[in-house]
Amino acid sequence: MPVDAVADVAELGEFRFECGESIDELEVAYEAYGEFNGSNAVLVCHALTGSQNVASHRTQGTAGQARAWWSDIVGPGKAIDTTEYYVVCANVPGSCYGTSGPASDAPDGEPYGTRFPPVTIGDWTRAQRALLDHLGVGRLHAVVGGSVGGMNALDWAVRYPDDVQRVVSVAAAARLDPQCLALDGIARRAITTDPDWQGGDYYGTGEKPKDGLGLARQIGHVMYLSKESMDQKFGRRSAGRDMVRDAFPADPAADFFPYRDVESYLDYQSEKFVERFDANSYLYLTRAMDDYDLSEGYESDAAALAAFEGEALLMSFTADWHFTTDQSESVAEAFRTDDVPVAHHVVESDHGHDAFLVEPENVGPPLRDFLQSGVRGRAVTDTEKDDDAGEEPDFAPVHNSLFSG
């Protein structure tokens, strides 16, 4: 069923970034679903290259993940039920889907490019708070986010602990580990060493760093998949000698060797990505993610979360090596230290990090029940029903079936 949405761009006035720099007018593109009743607002935080278009199916707009990227989770009768909740999703500062970022025009009429101020996840949270004020929304029923959006959700518990009742962080962590920092660094280097990047001033030149951004996206896709999922999806199969390598030129010897399915997949993904995303935005957003540290300014993660008095749900996936189950459990333990009711729901999955996008049957039930009843919710899926009796048997509360009690 198509989801109706209000899509708009809010002009929020002067905005001072955490780096100390300001812009005269922060514009935030957002979509809102459902009706606000004063206490039913749910903020959804998108992932790195996602957009505000979390659920609606528009005939115009961006392609790929940016279009209806969580429509299996958000909508009428779904886990985040738009007939029950007022759902808001905002494109974050630094991105390229309508919110102010490097590709936006500066006061001089030219694109900001790398003149745009450095952006942090804290800036995302503060911009979201400003947008909600603009919309007349005070305290949130919940903040929900996946991947770096899950970091964004955790930042709400630190920065605005009195403004949110429930926090859901899916496939996220308190901070990136050195391996992911290294891969993000290589991805950025691929962009900045592309001659067409031109120091970030490629707007209006007719050129853009497609090769560098494409390579960065390929590195990202490898991070999002697991060994198991790559083996199942591609193996060592050849895509065929007649397949065209459009994305990147091949060396002369390549014709002797097979062009493998996994290479073809990555080339296809990079070609689609460079059509819809801005290279400078990729630089800005990955740096915001890399910089995030839940405990920054505090003695520990628990100390950072100490003022939060709501409830929390962490969800992780066993084959996700980008944000691991151990990293989610560490955040859950920080909540427990503060006596915050918390559930850590671990999903057995071989999909890797992308599981939070492609396994709605595993993400939806615990999310739905947590939004309704907190950690007392019961995650009952259709496959768990007692078909013989025609009734649902008793199930353990969500938190009783979780990792490390």
C-alpha positions in Angstrom: 0.0 0.0 0.0 1.4 3.4 -0.9 2.2 5.6 2.0 1.1 9.2 1.9 3.6 11.7 3.1 4.0 15.4 3.6 7.3 16.4 1.9 8.7 19.8 2.5 11.9 21.8 3.2 11.9 23.8 6.5 13.9 27.0 6.7 15.3 27.1 10.2 17.4 30.2 10.2 21.0 30.6 11.2 22.7 27.5 12.4 25.9 27.2 14.3 27.8 24.0 13.8 29.8 22.3 16.5 33.0 23.3 14.7 32.1 26.9 15.5 31.2 27.9 11.9 27.7 29.1 11.0 25.5 29.4 7.9 22.8 32.0 7.6 20.0 29.6 6.7 19.8 26.0 7.5 17.3 24.2 5.2 16.2 20.7 6.3 14.3 18.5 3.9 11.9 16.1 5.6 8.9 13.8 5.2 6.2 13.3 7.7 3.6 10.5 7.8 0.4 10.1 9.9 -1.2 12.6 12.2 0.3 14.2 15.3 -1.7 13.9 18.5 0.7 15.5 20.9 2.4 12.3 22.2 2.8 9.9 19.2 5.8 11.3 17.3 8.5 8.9 16.1 11.7 10.3 14.6 13.4 7.9 12.1 17.1 8.6 11.5 18.4 7.5 8.1 21.7 5.7 7.3 24.8 7.2 5.7 23.5 7.7 2.1 19.8 7.4 2.8 17.3 10.2 2.7 14.2 11.5 4.3 12.1 9.3 1.9 11.8 6.4 4.4 8.5 5.0 3.2 6.7 6.9 0.4 6.8 5.7 -3.2 7.2 8.8 -5.3 7.3 8.9 -9.1 10.0 11.6 -9.0 13.1 11.9 -6.9 16.2 10.0 -6.2 16.8 6.3 -6.9 18.3 3.4 -5.0 18.3 3.3 -1.2 17.3 7.0 -1.0 13.8 6.0 -2.3 11.5 4.4 0.3 14.5 2.8 2.0 12.5 1.3 4.9 9.0 0.9 3.4 8.8 -2.6 4.8 9.1 -1.2 8.3 7.2 2.2 8.1 3.6 2.4 6.9 0.0 1.5 7.7 -0.1 -1.7 9.8 3.7 -2.1 9.8 6.2 -2.0 12.6 6.2 1.8 12.7 2.5 2.1 12.1 1.7 5.4 10.4 -2.0 5.1 11.4 -0.8 5.1 15.0 2.4 7.2 15.0 3.3 10.6 13.5 6.6 9.7 11.8 9.2 12.2 10.8 12.4 11.5 8.8 14.8 14.4 8.0 17.7 14.5 5.7 20.8 15.4 7.7 23.0 18.4 7.2 25.9 17.7 4.9 23.8 15.3 2.7 22.5 16.0 -0.8 18.7 15.3 -0.7 17.4 18.8 0.0 19.1 19.6 3.3 21.9 22.2 3.4 25.2 20.6 2.4 28.2 21.0 0.1 26.2 21.1 -3.1 23.9 23.8 -1.7 24.3 27.4 -2.8 26.2 29.7 -0.4 25.2 33.3 0.1 27.4 34.3 -2.9 25.2 32.1 -5.2 27.9 29.5 -5.8 27.8 26.0 -4.3 29.5 25.8 -0.9 31.7 22.8 -1.9 34.3 22.3 0.8 33.5 25.7 2.2 30.6 24.1 3.9 31.3 23.7 7.6 32.5 20.4 8.9 29.5 18.4 10.2 29.0 16.1 13.2 26.3 13.7 14.3 25.7 16.1 17.1 24.8 18.7 14.4 22.4 16.2 12.8 20.6 15.8 16.2 20.5 19.5 16.8 19.1 20.1 13.3 16.4 17.5 13.9 15.5 19.1 17.2 15.1 22.4 15.5 13.0 20.8 12.8 10.7 19.2 15.4 10.3 22.6 17.1 9.4 24.0 13.8 6.7 21.3 13.4 5.4 21.8 16.9 6.6 18.5 18.3 8.0 18.5 21.8 8.8 15.2 23.5 9.1 12.2 21.2 7.6 8.8 21.8 10.6 7.3 20.1 13.8 7.9 18.1 14.6 5.0 15.7 17.7 4.7 13.6 19.8 2.1 11.7 23.5 2.0 11.1 24.9 5.6 11.6 21.2 6.5 12.1 21.4 4.3 15.2 24.3 6.4 16.4 22.1 9.5 15.7 19.4 7.9 17.9 21.9 7.2 20.7 23.0 10.9 20.5 19.4 11.9 21.2 19.6 10.0 24.6 22.7 11.9 25.5 21.9 15.4 24.1 18.1 15.5 24.7 17.5 12.9 27.4 14.2 14.5 28.5 12.8 14.8 24.9 12.5 11.1 24.1 10.7 8.2 25.8 12.2 5.3 23.8 15.4 4.9 21.8 15.9 2.2 19.2 19.4 1.7 17.8 19.6 -0.9 15.0 22.9 -2.3 13.7 24.9 0.5 15.3 27.6 1.1 17.9 29.0 3.7 20.3 31.9 4.3 17.9 33.6 2.9 14.9 36.5 0.5 15.3 39.9 1.0 13.7 39.2 -1.4 10.8 36.1 0.6 9.7 38.0 3.9 10.2 40.7 2.6 7.9 38.3 1.5 5.2 36.4 4.8 5.4 39.8 6.6 5.1 40.6 4.6 1.9 37.2 5.4 0.5 37.7 9.2 1.0 41.2 8.9 -0.5 39.6 7.4 -3.6 37.5 10.5 -4.0 40.1 13.1 -3.2 42.7 11.6 -5.5 40.3 11.5 -8.5 41.5 14.4 -10.7 37.8 15.3 -11.4 37.3 16.1 -7.7 39.2 19.3 -8.3 39.6 20.1 -4.7 35.9 19.8 -4.2 35.1 22.6 -6.7 33.7 20.4 -9.5 30.2 21.9 -9.5 29.3 23.5 -12.8 32.4 22.1 -14.5 30.6 19.3 -16.3 32.8 16.8 -14.5 32.5 15.1 -11.2 34.7 12.5 -9.5 32.7 9.5 -10.7 35.6 7.0 -10.5 36.6 8.0 -7.0 33.0 8.0 -5.7 32.3 4.7 -7.4 35.3 3.1 -5.7 34.3 4.6 -2.4 30.8 3.0 -2.8 32.3 -0.3 -3.7 34.4 -0.3 -0.5 31.2 0.5 1.4 29.3 -2.4 -0.1 32.0 -4.8 0.8 31.7 -3.5 4.4 27.9 -4.0 4.4 28.1 -7.6 3.2 29.3 -10.7 5.1 31.5 -13.6 3.9 28.5 -15.9 4.0 26.2 -13.6 2.0 28.9 -12.9 -0.6 29.6 -16.6 -1.0 25.9 -17.4 -1.4 25.2 -14.5 -3.7 28.3 -14.6 -5.9 30.7 -17.5 -5.1 33.5 -17.5 -7.7 31.1 -17.4 -10.6 32.0 -15.7 -13.8 29.7 -13.0 -15.2 30.8 -14.1 -18.7 33.6 -12.9 -21.0 31.1 -10.8 -23.0 30.1 -8.7 -20.0 31.0 -5.1 -20.4 33.2 -3.4 -17.8 31.6 0.1 -18.0 32.3 1.4 -14.6 36.1 1.1 -14.6 38.5 0.5 -17.4 40.2 -2.9 -17.4 43.9 -3.6 -17.9 44.8 -5.4 -21.2 45.4 -8.7 -19.5 41.9 -8.7 -18.0 40.5 -10.3 -21.2 42.3 -13.5 -20.3 40.6 -13.8 -16.9 36.9 -14.1 -15.9 35.0 -11.0 -15.0 33.3 -12.3 -11.9 29.8 -11.9 -10.7 31.0 -10.1 -7.6 32.9 -7.5 -9.7 29.8 -7.0 -12.0 27.7 -6.4 -8.9 30.0 -3.9 -7.4 30.4 -2.1 -10.8 26.6 -1.9 -11.1 26.2 -0.6 -7.6 28.8 2.1 -8.1 27.3 3.2 -11.5 23.9 3.7 -9.8 25.3 5.4 -6.8 27.3 8.1 -8.7 24.0 9.0 -10.5 22.3 10.0 -7.2 24.9 11.0 -4.7 27.3 13.9 -4.2 31.0 13.1 -3.7 31.6 15.9 -1.2 28.6 14.8 0.8 30.1 11.3 1.0 33.3 12.9 2.4 31.3 15.0 5.0 29.0 12.2 6.1 31.7 9.5 6.5 33.8 11.9 8.6 30.8 12.7 10.8 30.3 8.9 11.3 34.0 8.3 12.0 34.2 11.2 14.5 31.2 10.0 16.6 32.1 8.7 20.1 29.2 8.2 22.5 31.4 8.9 25.5 33.0 12.1 24.1 33.0 14.7 26.9 32.2 12.0 29.5 34.1 9.5 31.5 32.3 6.5 30.0 29.4 5.5 27.8 27.3 4.9 30.9 28.1 8.4 32.2 27.0 9.9 28.8 23.7 8.1 29.1 23.1 8.7 32.8 20.5 11.4 32.3 18.3 9.3 30.1 15.3 7.9 32.0 13.4 6.2 29.2 13.8 2.7 27.7 16.1 1.4 25.0 16.2 -1.3 22.4 19.4 -2.4 20.7 19.3 -4.7 17.7 22.3 -6.4 16.1 23.0 -9.1 13.5 25.4 -12.0 14.0 27.2 -11.7 10.6 27.5 -7.9 10.8 31.2 -7.1 11.1 30.7 -3.4 10.4 28.8 -2.9 13.7 29.1 -6.2 15.7 26.8 -7.8 18.3 29.6 -7.2 20.8 29.5 -3.5 20.1 25.7 -3.4 20.6 26.0 -5.4 23.8 28.6 -2.9 25.1 26.0 -0.1 24.6 23.3 -2.3 26.3 25.6 -2.7 29.2 26.1 1.0 29.5 22.3 1.4 29.7 22.1 -1.3 32.3 24.7 0.4 34.4 22.3 3.4 34.6 19.4 1.1 35.4 17.7 2.0 32.1 15.3 -0.7 31.0 17.1 -2.1 27.9 16.7 -5.0 25.5 19.4 -6.2 23.2 17.8 -8.3 20.4 20.3 -10.3 18.5 19.2 -11.7 15.1 20.8 -14.8 13.6 21.6 -13.7 10.1 24.2 -14.2 7.4 23.3 -11.0 5.5 25.9 -8.8 7.2 25.3 -5.1 8.0 22.6 -4.9 5.3 20.4 -7.2 7.3 18.7 -4.2 9.0 17.4 -3.1 5.5 16.7 -6.5 3.9 15.2 -8.6 6.8 12.0 -6.8 7.8 10.6 -10.0 9.1 13.3 -10.1 11.8 13.5 -6.3 12.5 9.7 -5.6 12.5 8.3 -7.7 15.3 10.6 -6.6 18.1 10.6 -3.0 16.9 6.8 -3.0 16.8 6.4 -4.5 20.2 9.0 -2.3 21.8 7.3 0.9 20.4 4.0 -0.3 21.9 5.1 -1.8 25.2 8.7 -1.0 25.8 10.9 -3.9 27.0 7.8 -5.7 28.2 6.8 -6.2 24.6 6.5 -9.7 23.1 8.1 -10.3 19.7 5.8 -12.8 18.1 6.2 -13.5 14.4 3.7 -15.3 12.2 5.9 -18.4 12.1 5.8 -18.7 16.0 2.0 -19.0 16.1 0.5 -22.2 17.3 -1.3 -23.3 14.1 -2.9 -26.4 15.6 -4.6 -24.5 18.4 -5.3 -21.5 16.2 -3.9 -19.3 19.0 -0.7 -17.6 19.9 1.1 -19.5 22.8 2.8 -17.6 25.5 6.2 -16.2 24.6 9.0 -14.8 26.6 9.1 -11.0 26.8 11.6 -9.6 24.3 14.3 -9.0 26.9 14.2 -12.7 28.0 15.4 -13.9 24.6 18.2 -11.5 24.2 22.0 -11.6 24.2 23.6 -11.7 27.6 20.4 -11.4 29.6 
